[in-house]
């Protein structure tokens, strides 16, 4: 039997400077990712999913230094899991660069601390795309699968000629050099809410082709990859729940419902 290839997991748990998250404020915690859901902080669910994935050798959590001890206190200790805390930068891109410094040529899996519906299967699928030649892979889910998971799971989708998709906030890089693709998120990742960010990431010509319905998801990512001389591949996950993270009170309620259903199914 082939042993799983080792990889480094990165969880982005930082907050925007000066911003008070409404969920954190309501729960009386300093960081949204410490808000409890189904008996554990948001970040604990993500850590548990990564820890259960074969091949994880090290975990790096990107967060403000003053919050790191609070997150550490909420996580399991002992066993094989090694956790490093990396100071968050003032933007997503530089936070990713900081997190991958010194990891060697190992594959890197990046996700967010509010991605509470993450599963080991999804992590394995995204990493598998690297085995088939991708430099970068990212998880997506179709609109139909997201709405099947929960009708209020997402309200915005990226529309291509082949389908409409939602991002699952799950990315794999073949090594530190491949993280140059993170430059496409330097101005932020909320493309559906901020059209100018999508223009900066895709370029005006690619965006125009997408808006005219001339690009498939794979075709758009192929064009994006050319900007960085990287092969970027989508991984379309069957379970649309992977595209639902905890952004606000609505998605908190959705995620809580879906986690409860999973707990019942796992106990059966």
C-alpha positions as a Markdown table, in Angstrom:
| # | Residue | x | y | z |
|---|---|---|---|---|
| 1 | Unk | 0.0 | 0.0 | 0.0 |
| 2 | Unk | 1.3 | 3.4 | -0.9 |
| 3 | Unk | 1.9 | 5.8 | 2.0 |
| 4 | Unk | 0.2 | 9.2 | 1.7 |
| 5 | Unk | 2.6 | 11.9 | 0.6 |
| 6 | Unk | 3.5 | 14.4 | 3.4 |
| 7 | Unk | 2.1 | 17.9 | 3.2 |
| 8 | Unk | 2.0 | 21.1 | 5.3 |
| 9 | Unk | -1.4 | 22.5 | 6.3 |
| 10 | Unk | -1.9 | 26.3 | 6.6 |
| 11 | Unk | -4.9 | 27.8 | 8.3 |
| 12 | Unk | -5.5 | 31.5 | 7.9 |
| 13 | Unk | -7.1 | 32.8 | 11.1 |
| 14 | Unk | -6.1 | 36.5 | 11.1 |
| 15 | Unk | -8.5 | 39.4 | 11.4 |
| 16 | Unk | -8.6 | 42.7 | 9.5 |
| 17 | Unk | -6.9 | 45.4 | 11.7 |
| 18 | Unk | -9.4 | 47.6 | 13.5 |
| 19 | Unk | -12.4 | 45.5 | 12.5 |
| 20 | Unk | -14.7 | 44.1 | 15.2 |
| 21 | Unk | -16.4 | 41.0 | 13.9 |
| 22 | Unk | -20.1 | 40.9 | 14.8 |
| 23 | Unk | -20.0 | 37.2 | 15.6 |
| 24 | Unk | -17.0 | 37.5 | 17.8 |
| 25 | Unk | -18.5 | 40.5 | 19.6 |
| 26 | Unk | -21.8 | 38.6 | 20.2 |
| 27 | Unk | -19.9 | 35.6 | 21.6 |
| 28 | Unk | -17.6 | 37.7 | 23.7 |
| 29 | Unk | -14.3 | 36.6 | 22.1 |
| 30 | Unk | -11.5 | 38.6 | 20.4 |
| 31 | Unk | -11.3 | 36.6 | 17.2 |
| 32 | Unk | -14.2 | 35.2 | 15.1 |
| 33 | Unk | -12.5 | 31.9 | 14.8 |
| 34 | Unk | -12.8 | 31.4 | 18.5 |
| 35 | Unk | -16.6 | 31.6 | 18.3 |
| 36 | Unk | -18.1 | 28.2 | 19.5 |
| 37 | Unk | -20.2 | 26.2 | 17.1 |
| 38 | Unk | -21.4 | 22.6 | 17.8 |
| 39 | Unk | -19.4 | 22.5 | 21.0 |
| 40 | Unk | -16.0 | 23.8 | 19.7 |
| 41 | Unk | -14.5 | 27.0 | 18.3 |
| 42 | Unk | -14.6 | 27.4 | 14.5 |
| 43 | Unk | -10.9 | 26.9 | 14.2 |
| 44 | Unk | -11.0 | 23.6 | 16.1 |
| 45 | Unk | -13.3 | 22.0 | 13.5 |
| 46 | Unk | -10.8 | 22.9 | 10.7 |
| 47 | Unk | -7.8 | 21.6 | 12.7 |
| 48 | Unk | -9.6 | 18.4 | 13.4 |
| 49 | Unk | -10.4 | 17.9 | 9.7 |
| 50 | Unk | -6.7 | 18.5 | 8.7 |
| 51 | Unk | -5.4 | 16.3 | 11.5 |
| 52 | Unk | -7.6 | 13.5 | 10.3 |
| 53 | Unk | -6.1 | 13.7 | 6.8 |
| 54 | Unk | -3.4 | 11.2 | 6.0 |
| 55 | Unk | -0.1 | 12.8 | 5.2 |
| 56 | Unk | -0.3 | 16.0 | 7.4 |
| 57 | Unk | 3.1 | 16.5 | 8.9 |
| 58 | Unk | 2.9 | 20.0 | 10.2 |
| 59 | Unk | 0.2 | 22.6 | 10.8 |
| 60 | Unk | 0.8 | 26.4 | 10.6 |
| 61 | Unk | -1.9 | 28.8 | 11.9 |
| 62 | Unk | -1.6 | 32.4 | 10.7 |
| 63 | Unk | -3.0 | 34.7 | 13.3 |
| 64 | Unk | -2.1 | 37.8 | 15.4 |
| 65 | Unk | 0.5 | 37.0 | 18.1 |
| 66 | Unk | -1.8 | 38.1 | 20.9 |
| 67 | Unk | -4.5 | 35.7 | 19.7 |
| 68 | Unk | -2.3 | 32.7 | 19.2 |
| 69 | Unk | -2.3 | 31.6 | 22.9 |
| 70 | Unk | -6.1 | 31.7 | 22.9 |
| 71 | Unk | -6.3 | 29.5 | 19.8 |
| 72 | Unk | -3.7 | 27.1 | 21.2 |
| 73 | Unk | -5.6 | 26.6 | 24.4 |
| 74 | Unk | -8.6 | 25.5 | 22.3 |
| 75 | Unk | -6.7 | 22.8 | 20.3 |
| 76 | Unk | -5.7 | 19.3 | 21.0 |
| 77 | Unk | -2.1 | 18.6 | 22.1 |
| 78 | Unk | 0.1 | 15.6 | 22.0 |
| 79 | Unk | 0.4 | 12.9 | 19.3 |
| 80 | Unk | 2.0 | 13.5 | 16.0 |
| 81 | Unk | 0.5 | 16.9 | 15.2 |
| 82 | Unk | 3.0 | 19.8 | 15.3 |
| 83 | Unk | 1.5 | 23.3 | 15.3 |
| 84 | Unk | 3.4 | 26.5 | 14.5 |
| 85 | Unk | 1.9 | 30.0 | 14.9 |
| 86 | Unk | 2.8 | 32.5 | 12.2 |
| 87 | Unk | 2.1 | 36.2 | 12.7 |
| 88 | Unk | -0.5 | 37.4 | 10.3 |
| 89 | Unk | 0.4 | 40.0 | 7.7 |
| 90 | Unk | -1.9 | 42.9 | 6.8 |
| 91 | Unk | -3.1 | 41.1 | 3.7 |
| 92 | Unk | -3.9 | 37.5 | 2.6 |
| 93 | Unk | -1.1 | 37.2 | 0.1 |
| 94 | Unk | 1.7 | 38.1 | 2.5 |
| 95 | Unk | 0.2 | 35.9 | 5.2 |
| 96 | Unk | 0.4 | 32.9 | 2.8 |
| 97 | Unk | 4.0 | 33.8 | 2.0 |
| 98 | Unk | 4.9 | 34.0 | 5.7 |
| 99 | Unk | 3.2 | 30.7 | 6.4 |
| 100 | Unk | 5.2 | 28.7 | 3.7 |
| 101 | Unk | 8.6 | 30.1 | 4.6 |
| 102 | Unk | 11.0 | 27.3 | 5.3 |
| 103 | Unk | 8.7 | 24.4 | 4.4 |
| 104 | Unk | 11.0 | 23.1 | 1.7 |
| 105 | Unk | 9.5 | 21.5 | -1.4 |
| 106 | Unk | 6.6 | 19.9 | 0.4 |
| 107 | Unk | 3.0 | 20.4 | -0.9 |
| 108 | Unk | 1.1 | 23.0 | 1.0 |
| 109 | Unk | -2.7 | 23.0 | 1.7 |
| 110 | Unk | -4.2 | 26.4 | 2.6 |
| 111 | Unk | -7.6 | 27.0 | 4.0 |
| 112 | Unk | -9.4 | 29.4 | 6.4 |
| 113 | Unk | -10.2 | 29.0 | 10.1 |
| 114 | Unk | -14.0 | 29.6 | 9.4 |
| 115 | Unk | -14.1 | 26.7 | 6.9 |
| 116 | Unk | -15.9 | 24.5 | 9.5 |
| 117 | Unk | -17.5 | 22.0 | 7.1 |
| 118 | Unk | -14.1 | 21.0 | 5.7 |
| 119 | Unk | -13.5 | 17.2 | 5.5 |
| 120 | Unk | -10.4 | 15.0 | 5.1 |
| 121 | Unk | -11.9 | 13.8 | 1.8 |
| 122 | Unk | -11.9 | 17.2 | 0.3 |
| 123 | Unk | -8.4 | 17.9 | 1.4 |
| 124 | Unk | -7.2 | 14.6 | -0.2 |
| 125 | Unk | -9.0 | 15.4 | -3.4 |
| 126 | Unk | -7.4 | 18.8 | -3.7 |
| 127 | Unk | -3.9 | 17.4 | -3.0 |
| 128 | Unk | -4.5 | 14.6 | -5.5 |
| 129 | Unk | -4.6 | 17.2 | -8.3 |
| 130 | Unk | -1.0 | 18.0 | -7.6 |
| 131 | Unk | -0.1 | 14.3 | -8.2 |
| 132 | Unk | -1.6 | 14.7 | -11.7 |
| 133 | Unk | 0.6 | 17.6 | -12.6 |
| 134 | Unk | -1.1 | 20.7 | -11.3 |
| 135 | Unk | 1.1 | 23.4 | -9.7 |
| 136 | Unk | -2.0 | 24.9 | -7.9 |
| 137 | Unk | -5.4 | 23.3 | -7.3 |
| 138 | Unk | -8.5 | 24.9 | -5.8 |
| 139 | Unk | -11.8 | 23.4 | -4.6 |
| 140 | Unk | -15.0 | 24.6 | -6.1 |
| 141 | Unk | -18.6 | 23.4 | -5.9 |
| 142 | Unk | -21.5 | 23.8 | -8.3 |
| 143 | Unk | -24.4 | 26.1 | -7.5 |
| 144 | Unk | -26.7 | 23.1 | -7.6 |
| 145 | Unk | -24.7 | 21.1 | -5.1 |
| 146 | Unk | -24.3 | 24.1 | -2.7 |
| 147 | Unk | -28.1 | 24.7 | -2.7 |
| 148 | Unk | -28.7 | 21.0 | -2.3 |
| 149 | Unk | -26.6 | 21.1 | 0.8 |
| 150 | Unk | -28.6 | 24.0 | 2.1 |
| 151 | Unk | -30.8 | 26.5 | 0.3 |
| 152 | Unk | -29.3 | 29.4 | 2.2 |
| 153 | Unk | -25.7 | 28.2 | 2.0 |
| 154 | Unk | -24.5 | 30.8 | -0.5 |
| 155 | Unk | -26.1 | 33.6 | -2.4 |
| 156 | Unk | -23.4 | 34.5 | -4.8 |
| 157 | Unk | -21.8 | 32.3 | -7.5 |
| 158 | Unk | -19.2 | 32.7 | -10.3 |
| 159 | Unk | -20.9 | 32.1 | -13.6 |
| 160 | Unk | -19.0 | 30.4 | -16.4 |
| 161 | Unk | -20.4 | 28.9 | -19.6 |
| 162 | Unk | -20.3 | 25.3 | -18.3 |
| 163 | Unk | -21.9 | 26.0 | -14.8 |
| 164 | Unk | -22.1 | 28.4 | -11.9 |
| 165 | Unk | -19.7 | 27.7 | -9.0 |
| 166 | Unk | -18.8 | 28.8 | -5.5 |
| 167 | Unk | -15.3 | 28.8 | -4.1 |
| 168 | Unk | -14.6 | 26.4 | -1.2 |
| 169 | Unk | -11.6 | 28.3 | 0.4 |
| 170 | Unk | -9.4 | 25.3 | -0.1 |
| 171 | Unk | -6.2 | 25.6 | -2.1 |
| 172 | Unk | -3.1 | 23.3 | -2.7 |
| 173 | Unk | 0.3 | 24.4 | -3.9 |
| 174 | Unk | 2.9 | 22.0 | -5.2 |
| 175 | Unk | 5.6 | 23.9 | -3.2 |
| 176 | Unk | 6.5 | 27.4 | -2.0 |
| 177 | Unk | 7.3 | 28.6 | -5.6 |
| 178 | Unk | 3.7 | 27.8 | -6.7 |
| 179 | Unk | 2.4 | 30.2 | -4.0 |
| 180 | Unk | 3.2 | 33.1 | -6.4 |
| 181 | Unk | -0.4 | 32.4 | -7.6 |
| 182 | Unk | -1.6 | 33.9 | -4.3 |
| 183 | Unk | -0.7 | 37.3 | -5.8 |
| 184 | Unk | -4.1 | 37.1 | -7.5 |
| 185 | Unk | -5.7 | 37.6 | -4.1 |
| 186 | Unk | -3.5 | 40.5 | -2.9 |
| 187 | Unk | -6.4 | 42.9 | -2.8 |
| 188 | Unk | -8.7 | 40.4 | -1.2 |
| 189 | Unk | -10.6 | 37.3 | -2.1 |
| 190 | Unk | -14.2 | 38.5 | -2.0 |
| 191 | Unk | -14.5 | 38.7 | -5.8 |
| 192 | Unk | -18.3 | 38.4 | -5.9 |
| 193 | Unk | -18.7 | 41.3 | -3.5 |
| 194 | Unk | -15.9 | 43.4 | -5.1 |
| 195 | Unk | -15.8 | 43.3 | -8.9 |
| 196 | Unk | -12.6 | 45.3 | -9.1 |
| 197 | Unk | -10.8 | 42.6 | -7.3 |
| 198 | Unk | -11.8 | 40.1 | -9.9 |
| 199 | Unk | -10.5 | 42.4 | -12.7 |
| 200 | Unk | -7.2 | 42.7 | -10.9 |
| 201 | Unk | -7.0 | 38.9 | -10.5 |
| 202 | Unk | -8.1 | 37.8 | -14.0 |
| 203 | Unk | -7.2 | 40.8 | -16.1 |
| 204 | Unk | -9.8 | 42.8 | -18.0 |
| 205 | Unk | -9.7 | 40.6 | -21.2 |
| 206 | Unk | -10.2 | 37.4 | -19.3 |
| 207 | Unk | -12.9 | 39.0 | -17.2 |
| 208 | Unk | -14.7 | 40.2 | -20.3 |
| 209 | Unk | -14.7 | 36.7 | -21.8 |
| 210 | Unk | -16.0 | 35.3 | -18.6 |
| 211 | Unk | -18.9 | 37.9 | -18.4 |
| 212 | Unk | -19.8 | 37.1 | -22.0 |
| 213 | Unk | -20.1 | 33.4 | -21.2 |
| 214 | Unk | -17.1 | 32.5 | -23.3 |
| 215 | Unk | -15.0 | 30.8 | -20.6 |
| 216 | Unk | -15.4 | 27.6 | -18.7 |
| 217 | Unk | -14.2 | 27.3 | -15.2 |
| 218 | Unk | -11.2 | 25.2 | -16.3 |
| 219 | Unk | -10.5 | 27.6 | -19.2 |
| 220 | Unk | -10.5 | 30.7 | -16.9 |
| 221 | Unk | -8.1 | 29.0 | -14.5 |
| 222 | Unk | -5.8 | 28.0 | -17.4 |
| 223 | Unk | -5.7 | 31.7 | -18.4 |
| 224 | Unk | -5.0 | 32.8 | -14.9 |
| 225 | Unk | -2.3 | 30.2 | -14.6 |
| 226 | Unk | -0.5 | 31.6 | -17.6 |
| 227 | Unk | -0.1 | 34.9 | -15.8 |
| 228 | Unk | 2.1 | 33.1 | -13.3 |
| 229 | Unk | 3.5 | 30.4 | -15.5 |
| 230 | Unk | 1.7 | 27.8 | -13.4 |
| 231 | Unk | -0.8 | 25.0 | -14.1 |
| 232 | Unk | -3.9 | 25.8 | -12.1 |
| 233 | Unk | -6.6 | 23.2 | -11.9 |
| 234 | Unk | -10.1 | 23.2 | -10.4 |
| 235 | Unk | -11.3 | 20.4 | -8.2 |
| 236 | Unk | -15.1 | 20.3 | -8.2 |
| 237 | Unk | -16.3 | 18.7 | -5.0 |
| 238 | Unk | -19.5 | 16.7 | -5.0 |
| 239 | Unk | -20.7 | 17.9 | -1.6 |
| 240 | Unk | -21.6 | 21.6 | -1.9 |
| 241 | Unk | -21.4 | 22.1 | 1.9 |
| 242 | Unk | -17.7 | 22.6 | 1.4 |
| 243 | Unk | -18.5 | 26.0 | -0.1 |
| 244 | Unk | -20.3 | 27.2 | 3.1 |
| 245 | Unk | -18.0 | 28.9 | 5.6 |
| 246 | Unk | -19.0 | 31.1 | 8.6 |
| 247 | Unk | -19.1 | 34.7 | 7.4 |
| 248 | Unk | -22.1 | 36.1 | 9.3 |
| 249 | Unk | -25.1 | 35.1 | 11.4 |
| 250 | Unk | -26.9 | 33.5 | 8.5 |
| 251 | Unk | -24.0 | 31.2 | 7.5 |
| 252 | Unk | -23.3 | 30.5 | 11.1 |
| 253 | Unk | -26.8 | 29.1 | 11.4 |
| 254 | Unk | -26.4 | 27.1 | 8.2 |
| 255 | Unk | -23.1 | 25.6 | 9.2 |
| 256 | Unk | -24.4 | 24.8 | 12.7 |
| 257 | Unk | -27.3 | 22.9 | 11.1 |
| 258 | Unk | -25.1 | 20.9 | 8.8 |
| 259 | Unk | -22.6 | 20.1 | 11.5 |
| 260 | Unk | -25.4 | 18.8 | 13.6 |
| 261 | Unk | -26.6 | 16.6 | 10.8 |
| 262 | Unk | -23.1 | 15.2 | 10.3 |
| 263 | Unk | -22.8 | 14.4 | 14.0 |
| 264 | Unk | -26.1 | 12.4 | 13.8 |
| 265 | Unk | -25.0 | 10.6 | 10.7 |
| 266 | Unk | -21.6 | 9.7 | 12.2 |
| 267 | Unk | -23.2 | 8.4 | 15.4 |
| 268 | Unk | -25.7 | 6.2 | 13.4 |
